[in-house]
Amino acid sequence: MNFDQAIIVRSKTRLEQLIERFNTKAQTKFYIERSGMDLSIYEKEHDAFYKALDELTKLVSVFRKHKVLDRSFLPNYIFTKDDLIFVLGQDGLVANTAKYVKGQPIVAVNPDNKTYDGILLPFTMDSVNAIIQKIIRNDFKTTAVTMAKAEFSDGQSLLAFNDFFIGPRTHTSARYALSFHNQKEMQSSSGLIVSTGAGSTGWMSSVLNMVNGISSYYHHEEQCTQKMNWNSNSLFFAVREPFLSKTSSIKLCFGEITQQDNLIIESQMPENGIVFSDGIEADAVQFNSGTKVTISIAKEKANLVSK
């Protein structure tokens, strides 16, 4: 496998985001210090990132072409089979990038392993050059990660590396018809979470933590856990805070989505219904009355270069 171009995907540092908000670094410093915080924390993080970015840019110059791509351009950038993707940032950037690169290998690099745990970032600045040399020799392995897919009745689609949220944009009740396992019921809730194996230790785990906390209060000893392998060919969904009423039911609150059993949801929300993936609300698809979405296991896989 020969790669013609290396693409480094990055996102803005927290300092850059603050400067965008307050227009200048001086105004940012004034606001942060007035709030009793220390700007040097952001500055050190910013400097460490740019030191890593400069070093990585030099290392990928061994490829014929290379470029740096901001996260905001991911939805519109056209990736090809000749691209090798480097992600430099936090774990969430890996999840967000994987949805757009069409299965191309991703080398996930932790720019500051003193700051970030990097569950999805197996490479540090000390080890990334070694994997680059292996890739050049075509002597590398990837880990395939199962993703979820949302297909809408109007033809739109969305992928998720970790999870989907389906529900209201604001803190109101979502109303919808849910179909699963040849059963259908009307529901009212604060929305649904659909989790992949990679996301099973994230948002979905917090839902289960809540269930376990309530169970413990009532002295139920059995605990709910749902940890899955990243390549598991199944997804799990959970309905958050389902409400039982004369017009809404609570029987279909948790389940496993397989290649044979998809989840179908039809919105009954006049407005403010959305579906977004991996915590990126900016990429949300509108999900209002009359729109139907089918959640299934995606044919596309994310391929993370492994050590």
Short mmCIF file of the C-alpha atoms (twelve columns), coordinates in Angstrom:
data_MODEL
# 
_entry.id   MODEL 
# 
loop_
_atom_site.group_PDB 
_atom_site.id 
_atom_site.type_symbol 
_atom_site.label_atom_id 
_atom_site.label_alt_id 
_atom_site.label_comp_id 
_atom_site.label_asym_id 
_atom_site.label_seq_id 
_atom_site.Cartn_x 
_atom_site.Cartn_y 
_atom_site.Cartn_z 
_atom_site.pdbx_PDB_model_num 
ATOM 1   C CA . MET A 1   0.000   0.000  0.000  1 
ATOM 2   C CA . ASN A 2   1.643   3.195  -1.202 1 
ATOM 3   C CA . PHE A 3   0.551   6.613  0.017  1 
ATOM 4   C CA . ASP A 4   1.078   9.696  -2.082 1 
ATOM 5   C CA . GLN A 5   -0.027  12.254 0.479  1 
ATOM 6   C CA . ALA A 6   0.034   12.623 4.268  1 
ATOM 7   C CA . ILE A 7   -2.744  14.685 5.805  1 
ATOM 8   C CA . ILE A 8   -2.449  15.933 9.380  1 
ATOM 9   C CA . VAL A 9   -5.883  16.611 10.884 1 
ATOM 10  C CA . ARG A 10  -5.893  19.044 13.786 1 
ATOM 11  C CA . SER A 11  -8.293  21.200 15.764 1 
ATOM 12  C CA . LYS A 12  -7.826  24.590 17.380 1 
ATOM 13  C CA . THR A 13  -6.190  24.710 20.781 1 
ATOM 14  C CA . ARG A 14  -8.152  26.013 23.732 1 
ATOM 15  C CA . LEU A 15  -6.055  29.196 23.647 1 
ATOM 16  C CA . GLU A 16  -6.918  29.755 19.985 1 
ATOM 17  C CA . GLN A 17  -10.599 29.246 20.732 1 
ATOM 18  C CA . LEU A 18  -10.420 31.779 23.564 1 
ATOM 19  C CA . ILE A 19  -8.662  34.327 21.361 1 
ATOM 20  C CA . GLU A 20  -11.358 33.863 18.714 1 
ATOM 21  C CA . ARG A 21  -13.953 34.542 21.397 1 
ATOM 22  C CA . PHE A 22  -12.287 37.648 22.863 1 
ATOM 23  C CA . ASN A 23  -10.587 38.927 19.660 1 
ATOM 24  C CA . THR A 24  -7.061  39.398 21.066 1 
ATOM 25  C CA . LYS A 25  -4.712  37.585 23.411 1 
ATOM 26  C CA . ALA A 26  -4.587  40.661 25.665 1 
ATOM 27  C CA . GLN A 27  -8.366  40.635 26.103 1 
ATOM 28  C CA . THR A 28  -8.267  36.888 26.655 1 
ATOM 29  C CA . LYS A 29  -5.629  37.329 29.370 1 
ATOM 30  C CA . PHE A 30  -7.722  40.023 31.038 1 
ATOM 31  C CA . TYR A 31  -10.856 37.850 31.082 1 
ATOM 32  C CA . ILE A 32  -9.091  34.685 32.300 1 
ATOM 33  C CA . GLU A 33  -7.156  36.407 35.068 1 
ATOM 34  C CA . ARG A 34  -10.210 38.393 36.156 1 
ATOM 35  C CA . SER A 35  -12.019 35.057 36.536 1 
ATOM 36  C CA . GLY A 36  -9.260  33.865 38.872 1 
ATOM 37  C CA . MET A 37  -7.771  31.397 36.404 1 
ATOM 38  C CA . ASP A 38  -4.238  31.044 35.120 1 
ATOM 39  C CA . LEU A 39  -3.701  31.707 31.399 1 
ATOM 40  C CA . SER A 40  -0.314  29.970 31.506 1 
ATOM 41  C CA . ILE A 41  -2.097  26.591 31.606 1 
ATOM 42  C CA . TYR A 42  -3.593  27.329 28.186 1 
ATOM 43  C CA . GLU A 43  -0.316  28.775 26.909 1 
ATOM 44  C CA . LYS A 44  1.704   25.696 27.891 1 
ATOM 45  C CA . GLU A 45  -0.865  23.416 26.271 1 
ATOM 46  C CA . HIS A 46  -0.813  25.595 23.125 1 
ATOM 47  C CA . ASP A 47  2.986   25.616 22.928 1 
ATOM 48  C CA . ALA A 48  3.219   21.844 23.427 1 
ATOM 49  C CA . PHE A 49  0.725   21.283 20.622 1 
ATOM 50  C CA . TYR A 50  2.559   23.516 18.152 1 
ATOM 51  C CA . LYS A 51  5.880   21.951 19.017 1 
ATOM 52  C CA . ALA A 52  4.360   18.546 18.210 1 
ATOM 53  C CA . LEU A 53  2.709   19.876 15.033 1 
ATOM 54  C CA . ASP A 54  5.996   21.340 13.753 1 
ATOM 55  C CA . GLU A 55  7.815   18.081 14.456 1 
ATOM 56  C CA . LEU A 56  5.143   15.914 12.848 1 
ATOM 57  C CA . THR A 57  5.020   18.173 9.776  1 
ATOM 58  C CA . LYS A 58  8.761   17.646 9.288  1 
ATOM 59  C CA . LEU A 59  8.420   13.876 9.719  1 
ATOM 60  C CA . VAL A 60  5.642   13.503 7.125  1 
ATOM 61  C CA . SER A 61  7.661   15.472 4.580  1 
ATOM 62  C CA . VAL A 62  9.052   12.068 3.512  1 
ATOM 63  C CA . PHE A 63  5.808   11.659 1.552  1 
ATOM 64  C CA . ARG A 64  5.538   13.332 -1.846 1 
ATOM 65  C CA . LYS A 65  2.811   15.657 -0.617 1 
ATOM 66  C CA . HIS A 66  1.599   16.658 2.795  1 
ATOM 67  C CA . LYS A 67  -0.821  19.174 4.277  1 
ATOM 68  C CA . VAL A 68  -2.438  20.228 7.540  1 
ATOM 69  C CA . LEU A 69  -6.241  20.164 7.632  1 
ATOM 70  C CA . ASP A 70  -8.371  21.855 10.284 1 
ATOM 71  C CA . ARG A 71  -11.186 19.783 11.750 1 
ATOM 72  C CA . SER A 72  -13.788 22.229 10.471 1 
ATOM 73  C CA . PHE A 73  -12.977 21.247 6.868  1 
ATOM 74  C CA . LEU A 74  -13.520 17.501 7.389  1 
ATOM 75  C CA . PRO A 75  -17.152 17.346 6.166  1 
ATOM 76  C CA . ASN A 76  -16.242 18.949 2.822  1 
ATOM 77  C CA . TYR A 77  -12.779 17.520 2.147  1 
ATOM 78  C CA . ILE A 78  -12.556 14.724 -0.434 1 
ATOM 79  C CA . PHE A 79  -10.199 11.984 0.778  1 
ATOM 80  C CA . THR A 80  -8.723  9.442  -1.647 1 
ATOM 81  C CA . LYS A 81  -7.086  6.007  -1.423 1 
ATOM 82  C CA . ASP A 82  -3.684  7.691  -1.765 1 
ATOM 83  C CA . ASP A 83  -4.065  9.579  1.530  1 
ATOM 84  C CA . LEU A 84  -2.506  8.544  4.826  1 
ATOM 85  C CA . ILE A 85  -4.277  10.289 7.690  1 
ATOM 86  C CA . PHE A 86  -2.542  11.571 10.811 1 
ATOM 87  C CA . VAL A 87  -4.670  12.857 13.663 1 
ATOM 88  C CA . LEU A 88  -2.903  15.129 16.129 1 
ATOM 89  C CA . GLY A 89  -5.076  16.007 19.086 1 
ATOM 90  C CA . GLN A 90  -7.384  14.491 21.646 1 
ATOM 91  C CA . ASP A 91  -9.410  11.281 21.394 1 
ATOM 92  C CA . GLY A 92  -12.536 13.032 20.178 1 
ATOM 93  C CA . LEU A 93  -10.741 14.233 17.062 1 
ATOM 94  C CA . VAL A 94  -9.979  10.626 16.088 1 
ATOM 95  C CA . ALA A 95  -13.662 9.732  16.372 1 
ATOM 96  C CA . ASN A 96  -14.712 12.754 14.344 1 
ATOM 97  C CA . THR A 97  -12.095 12.174 11.629 1 
ATOM 98  C CA . ALA A 98  -12.862 8.477  11.158 1 
ATOM 99  C CA . LYS A 99  -16.360 9.281  9.833  1 
ATOM 100 C CA . TYR A 100 -15.026 11.183 6.834  1 
ATOM 101 C CA . VAL A 101 -11.865 9.423  5.606  1 
ATOM 102 C CA . LYS A 102 -13.559 6.493  3.814  1 
ATOM 103 C CA . GLY A 103 -11.674 3.775  5.678  1 
ATOM 104 C CA . GLN A 104 -8.191  5.169  5.021  1 
ATOM 105 C CA . PRO A 105 -5.632  4.239  7.721  1 
ATOM 106 C CA . ILE A 106 -5.442  6.700  10.604 1 
ATOM 107 C CA . VAL A 107 -2.260  7.262  12.613 1 
ATOM 108 C CA . ALA A 108 -3.484  8.789  15.869 1 
ATOM 109 C CA . VAL A 109 -0.807  10.814 17.662 1 
ATOM 110 C CA . ASN A 110 -0.898  12.196 21.194 1 
ATOM 111 C CA . PRO A 111 0.703   15.667 21.064 1 
ATOM 112 C CA . ASP A 112 1.164   15.868 24.823 1 
ATOM 113 C CA . ASN A 113 1.073   12.576 26.711 1 
ATOM 114 C CA . LYS A 114 1.655   14.417 29.992 1 
ATOM 115 C CA . THR A 115 -1.749  16.050 29.555 1 
ATOM 116 C CA . TYR A 116 -3.909  13.611 27.570 1 
ATOM 117 C CA . ASP A 117 -4.630  9.981  28.470 1 
ATOM 118 C CA . GLY A 118 -5.036  9.180  24.772 1 
ATOM 119 C CA . ILE A 119 -7.127  5.993  24.764 1 
ATOM 120 C CA . LEU A 120 -7.441  6.323  20.979 1 
ATOM 121 C CA . LEU A 121 -3.925  7.782  20.571 1 
ATOM 122 C CA . PRO A 122 -1.401  4.913  20.580 1 
ATOM 123 C CA . PHE A 123 1.498   6.984  19.247 1 
ATOM 124 C CA . THR A 124 3.490   9.733  20.918 1 
ATOM 125 C CA . MET A 125 5.996   12.098 19.367 1 
ATOM 126 C CA . ASP A 126 8.692   9.661  20.482 1 
ATOM 127 C CA . SER A 127 7.180   6.723  18.597 1 
ATOM 128 C CA . VAL A 128 5.513   8.213  15.537 1 
ATOM 129 C CA . ASN A 129 8.621   8.235  13.326 1 
ATOM 130 C CA . ALA A 130 9.071   4.487  13.810 1 
ATOM 131 C CA . ILE A 131 5.531   3.785  12.580 1 
ATOM 132 C CA . ILE A 132 6.033   6.141  9.620  1 
ATOM 133 C CA . GLN A 133 9.038   4.067  8.567  1 
ATOM 134 C CA . LYS A 134 6.999   0.868  8.927  1 
ATOM 135 C CA . ILE A 135 4.225   2.343  6.801  1 
ATOM 136 C CA . ILE A 136 6.734   3.283  4.105  1 
ATOM 137 C CA . ARG A 137 7.915   -0.357 4.114  1 
ATOM 138 C CA . ASN A 138 4.267   -1.483 4.071  1 
ATOM 139 C CA . ASP A 139 4.898   -3.296 7.351  1 
ATOM 140 C CA . PHE A 140 2.068   -2.106 9.572  1 
ATOM 141 C CA . LYS A 141 -1.225  -3.305 10.989 1 
ATOM 142 C CA . THR A 142 -4.585  -1.642 11.529 1 
ATOM 143 C CA . THR A 143 -7.391  -2.236 13.981 1 
ATOM 144 C CA . ALA A 144 -10.835 -2.249 12.372 1 
ATOM 145 C CA . VAL A 145 -13.444 -0.344 14.391 1 
ATOM 146 C CA . THR A 146 -17.177 -0.874 13.840 1 
ATOM 147 C CA . MET A 147 -19.181 2.279  13.191 1 
ATOM 148 C CA . ALA A 148 -22.907 3.013  13.277 1 
ATOM 149 C CA . LYS A 149 -24.939 4.513  10.453 1 
ATOM 150 C CA . ALA A 150 -28.057 6.671  10.500 1 
ATOM 151 C CA . GLU A 151 -30.046 6.763  7.253  1 
ATOM 152 C CA . PHE A 152 -32.834 9.327  6.962  1 
ATOM 153 C CA . SER A 153 -36.008 9.135  4.923  1 
ATOM 154 C CA . ASP A 154 -34.979 12.271 3.010  1 
ATOM 155 C CA . GLY A 155 -31.781 10.617 1.752  1 
ATOM 156 C CA . GLN A 156 -29.291 12.064 4.236  1 
ATOM 157 C CA . SER A 157 -26.948 9.810  6.211  1 
ATOM 158 C CA . LEU A 158 -24.556 10.125 9.129  1 
ATOM 159 C CA . LEU A 159 -21.840 7.887  10.589 1 
ATOM 160 C CA . ALA A 160 -20.853 7.505  14.249 1 
ATOM 161 C CA . PHE A 161 -17.564 6.229  15.638 1 
ATOM 162 C CA . ASN A 162 -18.710 6.300  19.291 1 
ATOM 163 C CA . ASP A 163 -22.400 7.072  19.517 1 
ATOM 164 C CA . PHE A 164 -25.526 8.745  18.210 1 
ATOM 165 C CA . PHE A 165 -27.878 11.005 20.079 1 
ATOM 166 C CA . ILE A 166 -31.450 11.122 18.795 1 
ATOM 167 C CA . GLY A 167 -33.747 13.562 20.545 1 
ATOM 168 C CA . PRO A 168 -34.530 17.195 21.329 1 
ATOM 169 C CA . ARG A 169 -32.093 20.048 20.813 1 
ATOM 170 C CA . THR A 170 -33.142 21.590 24.130 1 
ATOM 171 C CA . HIS A 171 -34.141 20.199 27.521 1 
ATOM 172 C CA . THR A 172 -37.613 19.194 26.446 1 
ATOM 173 C CA . SER A 173 -39.268 15.845 25.801 1 
ATOM 174 C CA . ALA A 174 -38.723 13.958 22.567 1 
ATOM 175 C CA . ARG A 175 -41.797 12.308 21.074 1 
ATOM 176 C CA . TYR A 176 -41.399 9.583  18.471 1 
ATOM 177 C CA . ALA A 177 -42.428 6.118  17.353 1 
ATOM 178 C CA . LEU A 178 -39.786 3.452  17.943 1 
ATOM 179 C CA . SER A 179 -39.721 0.166  16.001 1 
ATOM 180 C CA . PHE A 180 -37.486 -2.724 17.047 1 
ATOM 181 C CA . HIS A 181 -37.705 -6.537 16.985 1 
ATOM 182 C CA . ASN A 182 -40.976 -6.382 15.058 1 
ATOM 183 C CA . GLN A 183 -42.493 -4.286 17.842 1 
ATOM 184 C CA . LYS A 184 -43.533 -0.653 17.697 1 
ATOM 185 C CA . GLU A 185 -44.449 1.778  20.439 1 
ATOM 186 C CA . MET A 186 -44.971 5.470  21.001 1 
ATOM 187 C CA . GLN A 187 -42.415 6.977  23.369 1 
ATOM 188 C CA . SER A 188 -41.702 10.197 25.202 1 
ATOM 189 C CA . SER A 189 -38.200 10.614 26.636 1 
ATOM 190 C CA . SER A 190 -35.186 12.887 26.780 1 
ATOM 191 C CA . GLY A 191 -33.777 11.056 23.755 1 
ATOM 192 C CA . LEU A 192 -31.886 7.923  22.787 1 
ATOM 193 C CA . ILE A 193 -28.227 6.957  22.851 1 
ATOM 194 C CA . VAL A 194 -26.909 4.409  20.343 1 
ATOM 195 C CA . SER A 195 -23.401 3.148  21.125 1 
ATOM 196 C CA . THR A 196 -20.710 1.303  19.189 1 
ATOM 197 C CA . GLY A 197 -18.110 -0.910 20.833 1 
ATOM 198 C CA . ALA A 198 -15.644 1.981  20.843 1 
ATOM 199 C CA . GLY A 199 -18.236 4.177  22.529 1 
ATOM 200 C CA . SER A 200 -19.398 1.625  25.074 1 
ATOM 201 C CA . THR A 201 -17.099 3.086  27.750 1 
ATOM 202 C CA . GLY A 202 -18.270 6.625  27.009 1 
ATOM 203 C CA . TRP A 203 -21.765 8.132  27.006 1 
ATOM 204 C CA . MET A 204 -23.492 4.745  27.191 1 
ATOM 205 C CA . SER A 205 -21.518 3.856  30.312 1 
ATOM 206 C CA . SER A 206 -22.849 6.973  32.045 1 
ATOM 207 C CA . VAL A 207 -26.422 5.829  31.340 1 
ATOM 208 C CA . LEU A 208 -25.645 2.454  32.903 1 
ATOM 209 C CA . ASN A 209 -23.941 4.131  35.847 1 
ATOM 210 C CA . MET A 210 -27.185 5.951  36.557 1 
ATOM 211 C CA . VAL A 211 -29.143 2.689  36.368 1 
ATOM 212 C CA . ASN A 212 -26.679 0.988  38.716 1 
ATOM 213 C CA . GLY A 213 -26.789 3.881  41.169 1 
ATOM 214 C CA . ILE A 214 -30.577 3.692  41.396 1 
ATOM 215 C CA . SER A 215 -30.464 -0.121 41.704 1 
ATOM 216 C CA . SER A 216 -27.950 0.104  44.539 1 
ATOM 217 C CA . TYR A 217 -30.215 2.496  46.422 1 
ATOM 218 C CA . TYR A 218 -32.939 -0.148 46.291 1 
ATOM 219 C CA . HIS A 219 -30.438 -2.846 47.333 1 
ATOM 220 C CA . HIS A 220 -30.342 -4.646 43.986 1 
ATOM 221 C CA . GLU A 221 -26.867 -6.162 43.872 1 
ATOM 222 C CA . GLU A 222 -26.683 -7.109 40.176 1 
ATOM 223 C CA . GLN A 223 -24.873 -4.447 38.155 1 
ATOM 224 C CA . CYS A 224 -25.392 -3.591 34.471 1 
ATOM 225 C CA . THR A 225 -22.261 -3.466 32.330 1 
ATOM 226 C CA . GLN A 226 -21.931 -3.223 28.580 1 
ATOM 227 C CA . LYS A 227 -18.296 -3.225 27.464 1 
ATOM 228 C CA . MET A 228 -17.799 -4.367 23.890 1 
ATOM 229 C CA . ASN A 229 -14.884 -4.993 21.578 1 
ATOM 230 C CA . TRP A 230 -14.212 -2.218 19.077 1 
ATOM 231 C CA . ASN A 231 -14.813 -4.616 16.172 1 
ATOM 232 C CA . SER A 232 -18.013 -6.070 17.639 1 
ATOM 233 C CA . ASN A 233 -20.730 -6.409 14.977 1 
ATOM 234 C CA . SER A 234 -23.438 -5.013 17.194 1 
ATOM 235 C CA . LEU A 235 -24.645 -1.733 18.650 1 
ATOM 236 C CA . PHE A 236 -26.648 -1.013 21.782 1 
ATOM 237 C CA . PHE A 237 -29.334 1.591  22.304 1 
ATOM 238 C CA . ALA A 238 -30.782 3.054  25.487 1 
ATOM 239 C CA . VAL A 239 -33.787 5.318  25.923 1 
ATOM 240 C CA . ARG A 240 -33.027 8.096  28.398 1 
ATOM 241 C CA . GLU A 241 -35.641 8.894  31.027 1 
ATOM 242 C CA . PRO A 242 -38.605 7.195  29.317 1 
ATOM 243 C CA . PHE A 243 -41.963 8.559  30.434 1 
ATOM 244 C CA . LEU A 244 -45.006 6.331  30.927 1 
ATOM 245 C CA . SER A 245 -48.337 7.937  30.110 1 
ATOM 246 C CA . LYS A 246 -51.637 7.270  28.366 1 
ATOM 247 C CA . THR A 247 -49.946 7.868  25.010 1 
ATOM 248 C CA . SER A 248 -46.354 6.699  25.623 1 
ATOM 249 C CA . SER A 249 -44.898 3.302  26.568 1 
ATOM 250 C CA . ILE A 250 -41.642 2.107  28.147 1 
ATOM 251 C CA . LYS A 251 -41.213 -1.505 27.020 1 
ATOM 252 C CA . LEU A 252 -38.536 -0.930 24.360 1 
ATOM 253 C CA . CYS A 253 -35.958 0.935  26.451 1 
ATOM 254 C CA . PHE A 254 -32.750 -1.008 25.778 1 
ATOM 255 C CA . GLY A 255 -31.617 -3.399 23.081 1 
ATOM 256 C CA . GLU A 256 -28.935 -4.792 20.809 1 
ATOM 257 C CA . ILE A 257 -28.835 -3.752 17.165 1 
ATOM 258 C CA . THR A 258 -27.385 -6.477 14.937 1 
ATOM 259 C CA . GLN A 259 -27.009 -6.986 11.203 1 
ATOM 260 C CA . GLN A 260 -30.475 -8.573 11.267 1 
ATOM 261 C CA . ASP A 261 -32.203 -6.098 13.609 1 
ATOM 262 C CA . ASN A 262 -32.132 -2.382 12.850 1 
ATOM 263 C CA . LEU A 263 -33.636 0.368  14.961 1 
ATOM 264 C CA . ILE A 264 -36.219 2.613  13.280 1 
ATOM 265 C CA . ILE A 265 -37.383 5.896  14.820 1 
ATOM 266 C CA . GLU A 266 -40.017 8.226  13.381 1 
ATOM 267 C CA . SER A 267 -40.049 11.753 14.757 1 
ATOM 268 C CA . GLN A 268 -43.210 13.326 16.117 1 
ATOM 269 C CA . MET A 269 -41.474 16.530 17.207 1 
ATOM 270 C CA . PRO A 270 -42.767 19.629 15.375 1 
ATOM 271 C CA . GLU A 271 -39.404 21.340 15.907 1 
ATOM 272 C CA . ASN A 272 -36.022 21.057 17.666 1 
ATOM 273 C CA . GLY A 273 -35.527 17.356 16.881 1 
ATOM 274 C CA . ILE A 274 -31.928 16.448 15.978 1 
ATOM 275 C CA . VAL A 275 -29.577 13.534 15.399 1 
ATOM 276 C CA . PHE A 276 -25.846 14.003 15.905 1 
ATOM 277 C CA . SER A 277 -22.865 11.728 16.358 1 
ATOM 278 C CA . ASP A 278 -19.836 11.688 18.645 1 
ATOM 279 C CA . GLY A 279 -20.857 14.797 20.556 1 
ATOM 280 C CA . ILE A 280 -20.554 17.107 17.533 1 
ATOM 281 C CA . GLU A 281 -23.803 19.069 17.608 1 
ATOM 282 C CA . ALA A 282 -22.567 21.350 14.817 1 
ATOM 283 C CA . ASP A 283 -22.962 18.426 12.369 1 
ATOM 284 C CA . ALA A 284 -26.505 17.600 13.515 1 
ATOM 285 C CA . VAL A 285 -29.224 16.513 11.088 1 
ATOM 286 C CA . GLN A 286 -32.706 17.921 11.675 1 
ATOM 287 C CA . PHE A 287 -35.161 15.303 12.943 1 
ATOM 288 C CA . ASN A 288 -38.630 16.770 12.994 1 
ATOM 289 C CA . SER A 289 -42.151 15.450 12.397 1 
ATOM 290 C CA . GLY A 290 -42.466 13.144 9.408  1 
ATOM 291 C CA . THR A 291 -38.746 12.259 9.306  1 
ATOM 292 C CA . LYS A 292 -37.744 8.647  9.819  1 
ATOM 293 C CA . VAL A 293 -34.242 7.406  10.675 1 
ATOM 294 C CA . THR A 294 -32.905 3.846  10.497 1 
ATOM 295 C CA . ILE A 295 -29.923 3.020  12.722 1 
ATOM 296 C CA . SER A 296 -27.755 0.104  11.588 1 
ATOM 297 C CA . ILE A 297 -24.210 -1.229 11.613 1 
ATOM 298 C CA . ALA A 298 -22.234 0.671  8.988  1 
ATOM 299 C CA . LYS A 299 -20.532 -1.179 6.157  1 
ATOM 300 C CA . GLU A 300 -17.665 1.287  6.495  1 
ATOM 301 C CA . LYS A 301 -14.998 0.538  9.099  1 
ATOM 302 C CA . ALA A 302 -12.584 2.914  10.765 1 
ATOM 303 C CA . ASN A 303 -9.012  1.625  10.406 1 
ATOM 304 C CA . LEU A 304 -6.666  2.771  13.139 1 
ATOM 305 C CA . VAL A 305 -2.968  2.055  12.680 1 
ATOM 306 C CA . SER A 306 -1.807  0.030  15.667 1 
ATOM 307 C CA . LYS A 307 1.576   -0.465 17.313 1 
# 
